[in-house]
């Protein structure tokens, strides 16, 4: 009897040691991965605080002289205020379009039964397999024929037509809401729109927040489409404005990194404050498939 107790205790201790070792190894791997991921940001901050001559000489991450004036110089080097307003307008309108269109479409797929619903949904998901470059020329020709080139419309209107990934996320969230909620609301006289806005939308708020964060990052950091469709410098976004730091002698890295950090700051702040909603949306979106 005593030997069995000792054997069980030994097995428990061995299992505990094994779990501890796995945890330590996993922590080390994650820590190393985090260092590799955060290093570019640290390098950007370091370079943005160096003087022009120091950038190519000092390979250390610690500047010899902390040159904070680079941020002021970078801000004044280009019409930052104008570009900030342009990027903000495009991003805001795209956010509104993405939230409205994707939530409505996803709600329809989740709660309305109609012929061919699953086939249509699979076709929507299938659009995720089409590379953007394949649609680039036809889309440009279309926008050119309706005289949208040179305006913000090609950058904003597509957000009002929905996106396959966002629709999928929101559909999963809506399907996880018990139908008894809607049935109880209908008994009280609520219509479908009331159920959608007052019951379902609040319950999928974490997923809506995730959609908003992703759409914000996509539009705020978008470079190719603004470059393709905007031909007036007064309409330029922040990403296009950063090209101004590339001169005939090369890139002015100290100014470029300072300006890049200013542009990056909103995305960084938003993600830090809303990351808990993004994590929660993974759980909410995966309740029911």
C-alpha positions in Angstrom: 0.0 0.0 0.0 2.8 2.3 0.9 4.6 1.6 -2.3 1.5 2.5 -4.4 1.2 5.8 -2.6 4.9 6.6 -3.2 4.6 5.5 -6.8 1.5 7.8 -7.4 3.3 10.7 -5.7 6.3 10.1 -7.9 4.1 10.1 -11.0 2.3 13.3 -9.9 5.7 15.0 -9.2 7.1 13.9 -12.6 3.9 15.1 -14.4 4.1 18.5 -12.6 7.8 18.8 -13.5 7.0 18.0 -17.1 4.3 20.6 -17.3 6.6 23.2 -15.7 9.3 22.5 -18.3 6.8 22.8 -21.1 5.6 26.1 -19.7 9.1 27.4 -19.4 10.1 26.4 -22.9 6.8 27.9 -24.3 7.5 31.2 -22.4 11.1 31.4 -23.8 9.9 30.8 -27.4 7.2 33.4 -27.0 9.7 35.9 -25.5 12.1 35.4 -28.4 9.3 35.8 -30.9 8.2 39.0 -29.2 11.7 40.4 -29.3 11.9 39.7 -33.0 8.5 41.4 -33.6 9.2 44.4 -31.5 12.7 45.0 -32.7 11.7 47.0 -35.9 9.7 49.4 -33.7 12.6 49.9 -31.3 14.9 50.5 -34.3 12.4 53.1 -35.7 12.3 54.9 -32.4 16.1 54.9 -32.1 16.6 56.1 -35.7 14.1 58.8 -35.3 16.1 60.3 -32.4 19.4 60.4 -34.2 20.9 63.2 -36.2 21.5 62.8 -39.9 25.2 62.1 -39.7 24.7 59.6 -36.8 22.2 57.4 -38.6 24.9 55.7 -40.8 27.7 55.8 -38.2 26.1 54.8 -34.9 24.8 51.2 -35.2 23.7 51.1 -31.5 20.1 51.4 -30.6 21.0 54.2 -28.1 21.5 57.6 -29.8 24.5 59.6 -28.9 22.3 62.7 -28.6 18.6 62.4 -28.2 17.5 64.7 -31.1 13.8 65.2 -30.4 13.6 68.0 -33.0 13.3 65.4 -35.7 9.6 65.1 -35.0 9.1 68.8 -35.3 11.2 68.9 -38.5 9.3 65.9 -39.9 5.9 67.5 -39.1 6.8 70.7 -40.8 8.6 69.1 -43.8 5.2 68.1 -45.4 1.7 69.4 -45.0 1.0 66.9 -42.2 -2.3 68.6 -41.2 -3.8 68.2 -44.7 -2.7 64.6 -45.1 -3.9 63.8 -41.6 -7.3 65.3 -42.4 -7.5 63.4 -45.7 -6.6 60.0 -44.1 -8.9 60.6 -41.2 -11.9 61.3 -43.6 -11.2 58.3 -45.7 -10.8 56.0 -42.7 -13.9 57.4 -40.9 -16.2 56.9 -43.9 -14.8 53.5 -44.6 -15.4 52.5 -40.9 -19.0 53.6 -41.2 -19.5 51.7 -44.4 -17.8 48.5 -43.2 -19.8 48.3 -39.9 -23.2 49.0 -41.5 -22.8 46.8 -44.7 -21.1 43.8 -43.1 -23.4 43.7 -40.1 -26.5 43.8 -42.2 -25.3 41.2 -44.7 -24.1 38.9 -41.9 -27.4 39.2 -40.0 -29.2 38.2 -43.1 -27.1 35.1 -43.6 -27.4 34.1 -40.0 -31.1 34.6 -39.4 -33.0 34.7 -42.7 -33.7 31.4 -44.5 -33.9 31.7 -48.3 -33.2 29.5 -51.3 -29.5 29.2 -52.1 -28.4 30.9 -48.9 -25.5 28.5 -48.2 -24.4 28.6 -51.8 -24.3 32.4 -51.9 -22.4 32.4 -48.6 -19.8 30.1 -50.0 -19.5 32.3 -53.1 -18.9 35.3 -50.8 -16.2 33.4 -48.9 -14.8 32.3 -52.3 -14.0 35.9 -53.1 -11.3 35.8 -50.4 -9.3 33.4 -52.8 -9.2 36.1 -55.5 -5.9 38.1 -55.4 -6.3 41.8 -55.3 -4.0 42.2 -58.3 -6.3 40.2 -60.5 -9.1 42.8 -59.9 -6.9 45.8 -60.1 -7.1 46.6 -63.8 -10.9 45.9 -64.2 -11.6 47.9 -61.1 -9.5 50.8 -62.3 -11.1 50.8 -65.7 -14.6 50.8 -64.1 -13.8 53.7 -61.8 -12.2 55.6 -64.7 -15.2 55.2 -66.9 -17.5 56.7 -64.2 -15.1 59.5 -63.6 -14.2 58.5 -60.0 -10.4 58.6 -60.5 -9.0 61.6 -58.8 -11.6 61.5 -56.0 -12.0 59.6 -52.7 -14.9 57.5 -54.0 -12.8 54.5 -55.1 -11.3 54.4 -51.6 -14.5 54.8 -49.7 -17.4 53.2 -51.7 -16.0 49.6 -51.6 -16.3 49.6 -47.8 -20.1 50.0 -48.2 -20.3 46.8 -50.3 -19.1 44.4 -47.5 -16.1 42.2 -47.1 -16.0 38.4 -47.0 -13.9 38.1 -43.9 -15.9 40.6 -41.9 -19.2 39.0 -43.0 -17.9 35.6 -41.8 -16.9 36.9 -38.4 -20.2 38.7 -37.8 -22.2 35.8 -39.1 -20.6 33.5 -36.6 -21.4 36.0 -33.8 -25.1 36.4 -34.9 -25.5 32.6 -35.1 -24.3 32.3 -31.5 -27.2 34.4 -30.3 -30.1 32.2 -29.1 -33.2 32.6 -31.2 -35.3 32.7 -28.1 -34.1 36.3 -27.6 -35.6 37.3 -31.0 -38.8 35.3 -30.4 -39.4 37.0 -27.0 -38.8 40.4 -28.6 -41.3 39.6 -31.4 -43.9 38.6 -28.8 -43.4 42.1 -27.3 -44.1 43.6 -30.7 -40.5 44.3 -31.8 -39.8 44.2 -35.5 -36.7 42.8 -37.3 -34.9 46.1 -37.4 -35.5 46.6 -33.6 -34.2 43.1 -32.9 -31.2 43.8 -35.1 -30.2 47.1 -33.5 -31.3 46.7 -29.9 -30.6 43.0 -29.2 -28.1 41.5 -31.7 -25.8 44.4 -32.3 -24.9 44.9 -28.6 -24.3 41.1 -28.2 -21.7 41.1 -31.1 -20.0 44.4 -30.0 -16.6 42.7 -29.5 -16.7 41.4 -33.1 -17.8 44.8 -34.4 -14.9 46.3 -32.5 -12.6 43.9 -34.2 -14.0 44.7 -37.6 -13.5 48.4 -36.8 -9.9 47.9 -35.7 -9.0 45.9 -38.8 -10.7 48.3 -41.2 -9.0 51.2 -39.5 -5.6 49.6 -39.9 -6.4 48.7 -43.5 -7.5 52.2 -44.5 -5.1 54.2 -42.3 -2.1 52.3 -43.7 -3.2 51.8 -47.2 -0.7 52.9 -49.8 -1.3 51.3 -53.2 -5.0 52.4 -53.8 -4.4 56.0 -52.9 -1.3 56.1 -55.1 -3.4 54.6 -57.9 -6.5 56.8 -57.7 -5.3 60.1 -56.2 -3.5 62.4 -58.6 -3.9 65.7 -56.7 -1.4 66.4 -53.9 -4.1 68.2 -51.9 -5.9 64.9 -51.7 -2.9 62.8 -50.6 -3.1 60.6 -47.5 -0.4 60.3 -44.9 1.1 57.2 -46.6 1.6 59.1 -49.8 3.0 62.0 -47.9 5.8 59.9 -46.5 7.2 59.6 -50.1 8.4 63.2 -49.7 11.2 62.1 -47.5 12.8 60.2 -50.4 15.1 62.8 -52.1 17.6 62.6 -55.0 20.3 61.7 -52.5 18.3 58.9 -51.0 16.0 58.6 -48.0 16.4 60.9 -45.0 16.1 58.1 -42.5 16.0 60.2 -39.4 13.1 62.3 -40.7 11.4 59.4 -42.4 11.4 57.3 -39.2 10.1 60.2 -37.1 7.2 60.8 -39.6 6.5 57.1 -39.8 6.2 56.9 -36.0 3.7 59.8 -36.0 1.7 58.0 -38.6 1.9 54.7 -36.7 0.9 56.1 -33.3 -2.9 56.1 -33.8 -2.9 52.4 -34.9 -0.7 51.5 -32.0 -2.8 53.3 -29.4 -6.1 51.9 -30.8 -4.8 48.4 -30.7 -3.4 48.7 -27.2 -6.7 49.9 -25.8 -9.0 47.6 -27.8 -7.0 44.4 -27.8 -9.2 42.8 -25.2 -12.2 43.2 -27.5 -10.2 41.6 -30.3 -9.4 38.6 -28.1 -13.0 38.4 -26.9 -14.3 38.4 -30.4 -12.4 35.2 -31.2 -14.4 33.5 -28.5 -17.7 35.1 -29.4 -17.2 34.4 -33.1 -16.5 30.8 -32.5 -19.5 29.9 -30.4 -21.5 28.4 -33.2 -20.4 27.5 -36.7 
